[in-house]
Amino acid sequence: MQLLTASIREQLPALYAQEHCSDAIAYVKFFMPSSDMTWYATEFDGEDTFFGLVQGQEEELGYFSLSELQEVRNRFGLGIERDLSFAPTPLSKLRREK
């Protein structure tokens, strides 16, 4: 599966473009099958670096790279996938309730 298509690249704002937004928009969702790891990208540098919401055992905003997402495999050989039905969503709707 192609994790990042040309149309998604065009939609993603540049790094820091949503820095002052009160509720940034996630444009793409990546996830690891058979785990609780999910990455929501809100910005992209156009080459390799995303910024967004990362959920696993913890939840945090941070940077992650396309190249690392492409390389990761679980013990069954499955790689990270892109949620094909994901639509742009404000982070407030994606955060876990505390």
C-alpha positions as CSV (number, residue, x, y, z in Angstrom):
1,M,0.0,0.0,0.0
2,Q,1.2,3.5,-0.8
3,L,1.2,5.4,2.4
4,L,1.3,8.8,0.9
5,T,-0.4,9.6,-2.4
6,A,0.1,12.7,-4.5
7,S,-3.4,13.9,-3.6
8,I,-2.8,13.6,0.1
9,R,0.6,15.4,-0.3
10,E,-1.3,18.3,-1.9
11,Q,-3.8,18.5,1.0
12,L,-1.3,18.4,3.8
13,P,-0.2,21.8,5.1
14,A,3.5,22.6,5.4
15,L,5.1,22.2,8.8
16,Y,4.1,24.9,11.3
17,A,1.2,26.0,9.1
18,Q,-1.4,25.0,11.8
19,E,0.9,26.0,14.7
20,H,-1.5,28.8,15.9
21,C,-4.7,27.0,15.1
22,S,-6.8,26.2,18.2
23,D,-7.9,22.9,16.7
24,A,-5.6,21.6,13.9
25,I,-6.9,19.3,11.3
26,A,-5.6,15.8,10.7
27,Y,-5.5,14.9,7.0
28,V,-4.3,11.3,7.0
29,K,-4.4,8.4,9.5
30,F,-1.8,5.7,9.6
31,F,-2.1,2.6,11.9
32,M,-0.4,-0.6,12.7
33,P,-2.6,-3.7,12.3
34,S,-2.7,-5.8,15.5
35,S,-1.6,-3.0,17.7
36,D,-2.9,0.2,19.2
37,M,-0.5,2.5,17.4
38,T,-2.0,5.3,15.3
39,W,-0.5,8.3,13.7
40,Y,-2.6,11.3,12.5
41,A,-0.7,13.7,10.3
42,T,-1.6,17.4,10.5
43,E,1.4,18.8,8.6
44,F,4.2,17.6,6.3
45,D,7.5,19.0,5.2
46,G,7.0,17.8,1.6
47,E,9.8,15.2,1.9
48,D,9.8,12.9,5.0
49,T,8.7,14.6,8.2
50,F,5.2,14.8,9.5
51,F,3.8,16.5,12.6
52,G,0.7,15.3,14.3
53,L,-1.0,13.3,17.0
54,V,0.5,9.9,17.9
55,Q,-1.6,7.4,19.9
56,G,-0.4,4.2,21.5
57,Q,0.0,3.5,25.2
58,E,0.4,7.3,25.5
59,E,-1.0,10.1,23.4
60,E,1.2,13.0,22.3
61,L,1.8,15.6,19.6
62,G,5.1,15.1,17.8
63,Y,7.1,14.5,14.7
64,F,7.3,11.2,12.8
65,S,8.8,10.2,9.5
66,L,7.4,8.7,6.4
67,S,10.5,6.6,5.8
68,E,10.2,5.0,9.3
69,L,6.5,4.3,8.8
70,Q,7.4,2.6,5.5
71,E,10.1,0.4,7.1
72,V,8.2,-0.9,10.2
73,R,7.0,-4.5,10.2
74,N,5.4,-6.4,13.0
75,R,6.2,-10.0,13.9
76,F,3.8,-11.2,11.3
77,G,5.4,-9.1,8.6
78,L,2.5,-6.6,8.4
79,G,3.5,-3.0,7.7
80,I,1.8,0.2,8.7
81,E,-1.3,1.0,6.7
82,R,-3.3,4.1,5.7
83,D,-6.9,4.3,6.7
84,L,-8.6,4.6,3.2
85,S,-11.9,5.9,4.6
86,F,-10.4,8.6,6.9
87,A,-11.6,12.1,6.2
88,P,-9.9,15.3,7.4
89,T,-10.9,15.6,11.1
90,P,-10.1,18.2,13.9
91,L,-7.8,16.8,16.5
92,S,-10.3,17.5,19.2
93,K,-12.5,14.8,17.7
94,L,-9.6,12.3,17.7
95,R,-8.1,12.8,21.1
96,R,-9.0,10.2,23.8
97,E,-11.2,11.3,26.6
98,K,-9.4,11.7,29.9
